[in-house]
Structures are given as C-alpha cells and as structure tokens.
Amino acid sequence: MPVTAQLNTTPDGFCRHDAVVADDEFMHFAADLIDAHDRVVLGRTTYDLFVAHWPAAARDSSLSEAEQRLGRAIDQTPRTIVSHGMIGSDWQGTEILDALNADSAAELAERGKALILGSPSIIAQFADWGLLDELRLTVHPVMGEHGVRPFERGQPQGLIAAGEHRLASGVTDFRFIRDG
C-alpha cells in the first residue's frame, strides 16, 4: 500500500509547528489528506504536540467547524507512534513502534495507506528504504528563521514533481511522487 508523507515547511527551509497558517481552509485541506489514509505515523515530538490538542479539539464546540473536523480526522484515524522510550498511550487508537527499521517500515506500509505527518527523520528513513511513494511539502508564507531543516542530510531521491495546490492564504502544497 502507498506511503505518503506531509511536512509543513517555510520558504526559508524550516519545519516548525508554530510557523504555519492554520486557517479554516488549511484545516480542511489537512483533514481531507488524513481522511484519504488508513493510518497516520508520527514521531514522538509530533505525537506530543498532537495529543495535547487534537483529541479535545474533536469535541470542542467553541472551536471552528474546520478545527473540530481536523480534530475528528486525527482522533479517529489509527496512529502509530515511532518512539524508543514511550511505553504507552491513553489516546485510543494509538500503537507504539519502538524500533523503526526497513522491515518494520515495510510492515507498516503493507497495513494500508499510511500518512507520515511531520517527523522529518521518519520521512527521511522511509525515503532511504525506498518506501516513500508520495511527498507533500506544504510551504507556508511565514519565515521560520530557526528550527529543523528537514533534508539537511540529503533530499529524498527518486521523487518527481507531480503538481501543486495553492490555498487562498498563500499556503502552497507541492506534491512529489515516486519516479517509475
């Protein structure tokens, strides 16, 4: 089954959770992307950010409909957390993978359409093992100035540009697919 990765970035090449344009249109875009997959794969840092907000957001009527929808998409989609030190999670639908290697990544890929959210090091490993079928680089019109540079050790090989989609806010999603 296909493995897709989505990563929010800035024009100056940083990946930061707080350097995004999180308007309703973007939240609908993100919910649509999650809804098209059977499982999300998160690293520990991304998991910690998600679990602190999205389960409650799914049911918080004080939030916009778009934010609640994104919360429901994240909360209702089974998730695999890649973490060496995490023992358990109270978030229903969460499983923990304590060792990511080519075999465990291939097994995840065979369990349905997987979406890696954030987690640049996990994206790089799937790409190195030839298991990344699609990469969505979502560039937000915000300068990051510092943070993680997702492809410092080299960009994923074997991917070709397959289109782009621009939101009204200027957020542009660049889609790359496996060549061949």
C-alpha positions as CSV (number, residue, x, y, z in Angstrom):
1,M,0.0,0.0,0.0
2,P,1.2,3.5,-0.6
3,V,3.0,5.6,2.0
4,T,2.6,9.4,1.8
5,A,4.4,12.0,3.9
6,Q,3.2,15.5,4.6
7,L,5.5,18.1,6.0
8,N,4.8,21.8,6.8
9,T,7.7,24.0,5.9
10,T,8.6,27.6,5.5
11,P,10.1,29.3,2.4
12,D,13.5,29.6,4.2
13,G,13.5,25.8,4.7
14,F,12.5,25.2,8.3
15,C,10.0,22.8,9.7
16,R,8.3,24.3,12.8
17,H,4.8,23.6,14.2
18,D,4.3,27.2,15.1
19,A,5.3,28.6,11.6
20,V,2.1,27.7,9.8
21,V,-1.0,29.4,8.5
22,A,-3.7,27.4,10.4
23,D,-6.8,28.9,8.9
24,D,-10.0,27.1,8.1
25,E,-9.1,26.3,4.5
26,F,-5.8,24.7,5.6
27,M,-7.5,22.7,8.3
28,H,-10.0,21.3,5.7
29,F,-7.0,20.5,3.4
30,A,-5.3,18.7,6.3
31,A,-8.5,16.8,7.2
32,D,-9.0,15.7,3.6
33,L,-5.5,14.4,3.5
34,I,-5.9,12.4,6.7
35,D,-9.3,11.1,5.7
36,A,-7.7,9.6,2.5
37,H,-5.4,7.4,4.6
38,D,-5.9,4.4,6.8
39,R,-3.3,5.2,9.4
40,V,-1.1,8.2,10.5
41,V,2.5,7.7,11.5
42,L,4.0,10.2,14.0
43,G,7.3,10.7,15.7
44,R,7.3,11.3,19.5
45,T,7.6,15.1,19.2
46,T,4.7,15.3,16.7
47,Y,2.7,12.9,18.9
48,D,3.3,15.1,22.0
49,L,2.0,18.2,20.1
50,F,-1.0,16.3,18.7
51,V,-2.1,14.6,21.9
52,A,-2.1,17.9,23.8
53,H,-4.7,19.4,21.4
54,W,-6.4,17.3,18.9
55,P,-8.4,14.7,20.9
56,A,-10.2,17.5,22.8
57,A,-10.5,19.7,19.7
58,A,-12.5,17.0,18.1
59,R,-15.3,17.6,20.6
60,D,-14.8,21.3,21.5
61,S,-17.8,23.3,20.2
62,S,-16.1,26.6,20.9
63,L,-13.7,25.9,18.0
64,S,-14.4,26.5,14.4
65,E,-16.1,23.7,12.4
66,A,-12.9,23.3,10.4
67,E,-10.7,22.8,13.5
68,Q,-13.2,20.3,15.0
69,R,-13.2,18.4,11.7
70,L,-9.5,18.2,11.7
71,G,-9.6,17.1,15.3
72,R,-12.0,14.3,14.4
73,A,-9.9,13.2,11.5
74,I,-6.8,13.0,13.6
75,D,-8.6,11.5,16.6
76,Q,-10.5,8.8,14.6
77,T,-7.6,7.6,12.4
78,P,-5.5,4.9,13.9
79,R,-2.0,6.1,14.6
80,T,1.5,4.6,15.0
81,I,4.0,6.4,17.1
82,V,7.6,5.8,16.5
83,S,9.4,6.2,19.8
84,H,12.2,4.3,21.6
85,G,11.2,5.5,25.1
86,M,7.5,5.7,25.0
87,I,5.8,2.9,27.0
88,G,2.1,3.5,26.4
89,S,-0.6,6.0,25.5
90,D,-4.1,6.7,26.8
91,W,-5.1,8.0,23.4
92,Q,-7.4,5.4,22.0
93,G,-6.3,4.0,18.6
94,T,-2.6,4.6,19.3
95,E,0.1,1.9,18.9
96,I,3.8,2.4,19.6
97,L,6.6,1.1,17.4
98,D,9.8,1.2,19.4
99,A,12.2,0.2,16.6
100,L,11.9,1.7,13.1
101,N,13.9,-0.3,10.6
102,A,13.4,-1.3,7.0
103,D,11.4,-4.4,8.0
104,S,9.1,-2.6,10.4
105,A,8.6,0.3,8.0
106,A,7.7,-2.2,5.2
107,E,5.2,-3.9,7.5
108,L,3.6,-0.6,8.3
109,A,3.4,0.1,4.5
110,E,1.6,-3.2,4.0
111,R,-1.1,-2.5,6.6
112,G,-3.0,0.1,4.5
113,K,-2.5,3.6,3.2
114,A,-0.1,5.3,5.7
115,L,0.4,9.1,6.1
116,I,3.5,10.3,7.9
117,L,2.8,13.7,9.4
118,G,5.7,15.9,10.3
119,S,8.5,13.8,11.7
120,P,11.3,14.7,9.2
121,S,13.6,11.9,10.4
122,I,10.9,9.3,9.8
123,I,10.2,10.7,6.4
124,A,13.9,10.5,5.5
125,Q,14.2,6.9,6.7
126,F,11.2,5.8,4.6
127,A,12.6,7.5,1.6
128,D,16.1,5.9,2.2
129,W,14.4,2.5,2.3
130,G,12.5,3.2,-1.0
131,L,9.2,3.1,0.8
132,L,8.0,6.6,0.3
133,D,5.5,6.8,-2.6
134,E,4.5,10.5,-2.2
135,L,5.8,13.5,-0.5
136,R,3.6,16.6,0.2
137,L,5.7,19.6,1.1
138,T,3.3,22.3,2.3
139,V,5.0,25.6,2.3
140,H,3.5,28.3,4.5
141,P,4.1,32.0,3.7
142,V,5.9,32.5,7.1
143,M,9.6,32.8,7.7
144,G,10.7,30.1,10.1
145,E,14.1,31.7,10.9
146,H,15.1,28.7,13.0
147,G,14.0,25.1,13.7
148,V,14.6,21.8,12.0
149,R,15.8,21.7,8.4
150,P,14.1,18.5,7.2
151,F,16.6,17.5,4.5
152,E,19.9,18.5,5.9
153,R,21.5,15.1,5.2
154,G,20.1,15.0,1.7
155,Q,16.8,15.2,-0.1
156,P,14.7,12.2,-0.9
157,Q,15.8,10.6,-4.1
158,G,13.6,9.1,-6.8
159,L,10.7,11.6,-6.5
160,I,9.4,13.9,-9.2
161,A,7.2,16.9,-9.1
162,A,3.6,15.9,-9.7
163,G,1.7,19.2,-9.1
164,E,0.9,21.9,-6.7
165,H,-2.2,23.3,-5.0
166,R,-2.3,26.9,-3.7
167,L,-4.7,27.9,-0.9
168,A,-6.1,31.5,-0.7
169,S,-3.7,32.2,2.2
170,G,-0.7,31.6,0.0
171,V,0.0,28.2,1.5
172,T,1.2,26.0,-1.3
173,D,1.2,22.2,-1.3
174,F,3.8,20.7,-3.6
175,R,3.3,17.1,-4.5
176,F,6.1,14.7,-5.4
177,I,5.6,11.1,-6.4
178,R,7.9,8.2,-6.8
179,D,9.5,8.2,-10.3
180,G,8.6,5.0,-12.0
